[in-house]
Amino acid sequence: MRQPSAGEALASALSAEYAAIYAYGRIGVRLSGAARDAARQAEAAHRHRRDALVVQLTTAGGVVPPDRAGYALPFPVTDRASALRLAVEVEERTAAHWRAALASTTGAERDQALAALVEYAVRATRWRKTAGLTPLTVPFPGRPT
């Protein structure tokens, strides 16, 4: 199997960022208080990373995948518990795209991928704690199960 180029790996991470932003729109409406604030901050962080990636890929002459109007969620989000479970899953899935980008990137792009992986792994842990899920951490964040 061919390893994707750095541009392809970053484009894949960008698609994951699009999906995360969409999901947080569904997550936030089912939360309140500090959890809703955390969801807003998470969505803002994903938007910031998306915007930076669009500029980066465009500047480098790479392919910028289009955003879609909607994304399939892995399960219905009907209450606080399902919203928190989805927040964990969103961070884990997005972390997986950034983990995959580590193999294709070097230098500043590799640092960028590692920073995203760490940020999303930490955020997933925080969501697990908020949801009361155990274990709070996973041995290898972003690694396919």
C-alpha positions in Angstrom: 0.0 0.0 0.0 1.3 3.4 -1.0 2.0 5.9 1.8 0.2 9.2 1.1 2.1 12.3 0.4 2.3 15.0 3.0 -0.3 17.1 1.0 -2.6 14.1 0.8 -2.3 13.4 4.5 -2.9 17.0 5.4 -5.9 17.1 3.1 -7.3 14.0 4.9 -6.8 15.8 8.2 -8.6 18.8 6.8 -11.6 16.6 5.9 -11.6 15.3 9.5 -11.6 18.9 10.7 -14.7 19.6 8.6 -16.5 16.6 10.1 -15.5 17.6 13.6 -16.9 21.1 13.2 -20.2 19.7 11.9 -20.4 17.2 14.8 -19.8 19.9 17.4 -22.9 21.7 16.0 -24.9 18.7 17.1 -23.0 18.2 20.3 -23.3 21.7 21.7 -27.1 21.9 21.6 -27.4 18.9 23.9 -25.0 20.4 26.6 -25.3 23.2 29.1 -23.0 25.1 31.4 -19.3 24.3 31.4 -19.8 21.4 29.0 -21.4 23.7 26.4 -18.6 26.2 26.9 -16.0 23.4 26.4 -17.9 22.3 23.2 -17.7 25.9 21.9 -14.0 26.1 22.6 -13.4 22.7 20.9 -15.4 23.8 17.8 -13.4 27.0 17.7 -10.1 25.1 17.9 -11.2 22.8 15.0 -12.2 25.9 13.0 -8.9 27.5 13.7 -7.0 24.4 12.6 -9.3 24.1 9.5 -8.6 27.7 8.5 -4.9 27.3 8.9 -4.9 24.1 6.8 -6.9 25.7 4.0 -4.3 28.5 3.8 -1.4 26.1 4.1 -2.6 23.7 1.4 -3.6 26.6 -0.9 -0.3 28.3 -0.5 1.6 25.1 -1.2 -0.5 24.5 -4.4 -2.1 21.4 -2.8 -5.6 20.1 -3.2 -8.1 21.5 -0.8 -10.9 19.0 -0.4 -14.3 20.6 -0.3 -16.5 20.7 2.8 -19.8 18.9 2.6 -23.2 20.1 3.6 -23.5 17.3 6.2 -21.8 14.3 7.7 -23.1 11.0 8.9 -22.9 10.7 12.7 -22.0 7.3 14.1 -25.2 7.3 16.3 -28.1 9.6 17.1 -27.3 12.5 19.5 -30.4 12.8 21.6 -29.2 13.8 25.1 -26.2 14.9 27.2 -24.8 11.4 27.4 -24.8 10.7 23.7 -23.4 14.2 23.0 -20.5 13.6 25.3 -19.9 10.1 23.8 -19.8 11.8 20.3 -17.4 14.5 21.6 -15.0 11.7 22.6 -15.4 9.9 19.3 -14.9 13.1 17.3 -11.6 13.9 19.1 -10.4 10.3 18.7 -11.3 10.1 15.0 -9.7 13.5 14.3 -6.6 12.5 16.2 -6.4 9.3 14.1 -6.1 11.5 10.9 -3.4 13.5 12.5 -1.6 10.4 13.7 -1.6 9.1 10.2 -0.2 12.4 8.9 2.9 11.8 11.1 4.2 9.1 8.8 4.0 11.4 5.7 5.3 14.7 7.1 8.6 16.1 8.2 9.8 19.3 9.9 7.2 21.9 10.7 4.4 19.8 9.1 5.3 16.9 11.4 5.3 19.2 14.4 1.9 20.5 13.3 0.5 16.9 13.1 2.0 16.0 16.5 0.6 19.1 18.2 -2.9 18.3 16.8 -2.7 14.6 17.9 -1.7 15.6 21.4 -4.4 18.4 21.6 -7.1 16.0 20.5 -6.0 13.2 22.7 -6.0 15.5 25.7 -9.5 16.8 24.8 -10.8 13.3 24.4 -9.6 12.5 27.9 -11.4 15.6 29.2 -14.6 14.6 27.5 -14.3 11.1 28.9 -13.9 12.6 32.4 -16.9 14.9 31.9 -19.0 11.9 30.7 -17.8 9.7 33.5 -16.3 7.1 31.1 -13.5 4.8 32.0 -10.7 4.4 31.3 -10.0 8.1 31.0 -7.1 7.6 28.7 -6.2 5.2 25.9 -2.7 3.7 25.5 -2.0 5.0 21.9 -4.2 8.0 21.0 -5.2 8.1 17.4 -4.4 4.5 16.8 -7.0 2.5 15.0 -8.7 0.0 17.3 
